[in-house]
Amino acid sequence: MKKIGLIVVAMMLWGVASSQEFVNDFQKDFGKEAGFSVVSISPKMFQLVASISDDTEEVNIIKNLTGLKLLSTEKNCDKLYKEALKRLNASGLEELITVEDSEDNVKIYIKEEGKHISSLVILTTDTSDFTLIEIIGKIDLKEIASLSKTLNIEQLDNLNHIKE
């Protein structure tokens, strides 16, 4: 019985780890040729921000986050977008929303763990910029969208397109 419990726990941890590694793996595979600008926010940084913020709503959002990684480049945008799409579609993440117009493409993917979203991946591209963002933690989409100004990540505004 203990073995079954350990196997279940290991499978759950593997599922979380595999989604968290999506952006890291993409960076490892394409980082040198793409010349990514990288922003990585650790769990400790989220804790520090939550401890100094006076905004109760912001603190409640941030305390549930355990990581954020952003990759951005102006090189090979179309190639990187197509490769990211291919990998996302094979990753087990679920496509949540697509926003396309004549210049921009935005795709948002999630991984659910029970009743909560544990991973949120935002992929954006236009004619001159490719951005891949992954947020890890206990995620509420509406709350994360409200953090776009605090974190200075304009791509999070795309979450406002989601209706409950």
N, C-alpha and C positions, 0 to 999 in steps of 0.2 A: 504494500500500500504506500509506503514511503517513497518507493521508486516512482510510482505513478505520479505522486505529488511533485517530486523533483522534476520529472519530465515535463509536466504541465507548466511549472514555474519557468523552466528553461525555455520552453517554446514561447511563453509570453514575453520573456526578456529578449529572446532572439527577434521577435516581431517588432518590439520597440526599437531595438538596436538597428535592425535592418532599415527601418524608415529613417532613423536619425543619420544613417550613413549615406543617404542618397546624395545630398549636396557635397559631402566630403569626398565620396567616390567620384563624382562628376568633376570636382576640382582637381583631384589627383590625375584623372585621365586627360583633362584638357587644360589644366592650369598654365602650363608653360607656353603652349601655342596660343592660348587665348589672352594671356596677359591680364588675368582677372584682378580687379580691385576686390578686396575681401573685407567684410566686416563680420566679426564673430563675437557674440555676446555670451558670456558664461553664466551659469546659474548664480555664481557669487555676485556678478554685476547686477542681476535682477534683484537679488536680496538687498544689495546696497541702495539701489534706487528706491525700492519699496520702503526701506527704513528711513529715508530722508524726505520722502514725498509727503506733502500736506493734503493731497487729494485722495480721499478715502476710496473713491471708485477706481482710480488709477492703481492704488496699492493692491486692491482686491484682484485686479487683472494681472498685474506683474508678479504677485506672489505665486501664481499658478504656472508661470513660465519657467522652463529649465534650460532653454537655449534658443539662440537665433543665429543663423548664418546667412549672409548675403554675398552673392558673387555677381559682379557686373563687369562688362567689357564692351568695347566698341569694335572689336575685331571678330570677323567670321560669324556675325550675328545669326544669319539664316542657317548656317551649318550647325551651330550650337543649339539653336531652337529645335531643329529637326531631331538632333540626337537626344536632347533632353526629353522631347515628346515620346520618342521611341522607348527610352528608359522608364519614363513615368508610366506609360501604358503597360509596361511589363513588371512594374514594381509592386503591384498589389494596392497601391494608393487609388482612391476613387476620385474620378473627375467630378468636380462640384459645379463649376461654372466656366463658361468660355465667353470672352468678350472680344469681338473682332471688328475692325473697321478698315478703312483704306490704308491706314498707317500703322496701327497697333494691333498686337495680338496679346491677350492675357488669358492664362489658364490657371485655375485654382484646383488643387487636389487636396484630399484629406485622408487621414487614417483614423478610424474610429476604434476605440477600446471601450467596449461596453456602451454606456450612454454618453461618453465624452470623446471629443476629438483630441488625439494625442500628437498628431503631426499635421501641419499645414504647409503645403508647398505652393508657392506662387511663381509662375513662369511668365515673364513678359519679354516682348521684343518689338522693335520697330525698325525702321530702316537704318538706324545708327546705334542702337543700344540693345544689349541682351542682359537680362537680370533674372537671377534665380534666388529665391528666398525660401528658407525653411525655418519654421517656428515649432518648437517642441514644448510640450507641457500639457496641462489641462486647459483646453482652449475653448473659448466662447467667441464665435465669429464676430458678432456685433461689438463685443468688448474690444477685440483686437483691432477692429476698424477704427475705433475711437482713439487708439494709441498712435495712429499714423503721424500726427503732429509731434507728439512727445518723442517718438523714436526717429522722427524725420525720415520716414520711409513712405514716399508718396504712393507706392504700389499697393500699400495696405488699404488705400481709399477704395480700391476695386471691391473690397468686401462689402461695401455699402450697397452693391447691386443685388446682394442676396436677400431674399425675402424669407421670413420664417414660415 
